[in-house]
């Protein structure tokens, strides 16, 4: 994969991390609002899954940056 394509991949991965984080927060918020125990448990499981997805995408992001010879300034990059 060429440099320009990998830079585009970085942009896509950055957006994906943001979406995973936003989804996690959305599920957590919904869990706070519901009074049904079963719904709360499902929503918290979904939030947990989104968190796991974010970790996976972040790792791909860091691997891509390393392959391009770019520095990782913060572990929470690109948000941090």
C-alpha positions as CSV (number, residue, x, y, z in Angstrom):
1,X,0.0,0.0,0.0
2,X,1.4,3.4,-0.9
3,X,2.0,6.3,1.4
4,X,-1.0,8.3,0.3
5,X,-3.3,5.3,0.7
6,X,-2.0,4.6,4.2
7,X,-2.5,8.2,5.2
8,X,-6.1,7.9,4.0
9,X,-6.3,4.7,6.1
10,X,-5.1,6.7,9.1
11,X,-7.9,9.2,8.6
12,X,-10.5,6.4,8.3
13,X,-9.2,4.7,11.4
14,X,-9.2,8.0,13.3
15,X,-12.9,8.4,12.4
16,X,-13.6,4.8,13.3
17,X,-12.1,5.3,16.8
18,X,-14.3,8.4,17.3
19,X,-17.4,6.5,16.2
20,X,-16.6,3.6,18.5
21,X,-16.1,6.0,21.4
22,X,-19.3,7.8,20.6
23,X,-21.2,4.6,20.4
24,X,-19.8,3.4,23.8
25,X,-20.9,6.7,25.4
26,X,-24.3,6.5,23.8
27,X,-24.9,3.0,25.1
28,X,-23.7,4.0,28.6
29,X,-26.0,7.0,28.6
30,X,-29.0,4.9,27.5
31,X,-28.1,2.4,30.3
32,X,-28.2,5.3,32.8
33,X,-31.6,6.3,31.6
34,X,-33.3,2.9,31.6
35,X,-34.9,1.5,34.8
36,X,-35.1,-2.1,33.3
37,X,-32.4,-4.3,34.6
38,X,-32.3,-6.5,31.5
39,X,-32.0,-3.5,29.2
40,X,-29.3,-1.9,31.3
41,X,-27.3,-5.1,31.2
42,X,-27.6,-5.4,27.4
43,X,-26.7,-1.7,26.9
44,X,-23.6,-2.0,29.2
45,X,-22.5,-5.1,27.2
46,X,-22.9,-3.2,24.0
47,X,-20.8,-0.3,25.5
48,X,-18.1,-2.8,26.5
49,X,-18.0,-4.2,23.0
50,X,-17.6,-0.8,21.5
51,X,-14.7,-0.1,23.9
52,X,-13.1,-3.3,22.7
53,X,-13.6,-2.3,19.1
54,X,-11.9,1.1,19.8
55,X,-8.8,-0.7,21.3
56,X,-8.5,-2.9,18.2
57,X,-8.9,0.1,15.8
58,X,-6.4,2.2,17.9
59,X,-3.9,-0.7,17.6
60,X,-4.3,-0.7,13.8
61,X,-3.9,3.1,13.7
62,X,-0.6,2.8,15.7
63,X,0.7,0.0,13.5
64,X,-0.1,2.0,10.4
65,X,1.7,5.1,11.8
66,X,4.7,3.0,12.7
67,X,4.8,1.5,9.2
68,X,4.8,5.1,7.8
69,X,7.6,6.1,10.2
70,X,5.4,8.6,11.9
71,X,5.6,9.3,15.7
72,X,2.9,8.4,18.1
73,X,2.7,11.4,20.4
74,X,0.1,10.0,22.8
75,X,-1.2,6.5,23.4
76,X,-4.7,7.9,23.0
77,X,-4.0,9.4,19.6
78,X,-5.6,10.9,17.6
79,X,-8.0,12.1,20.3
80,X,-5.3,12.9,22.8
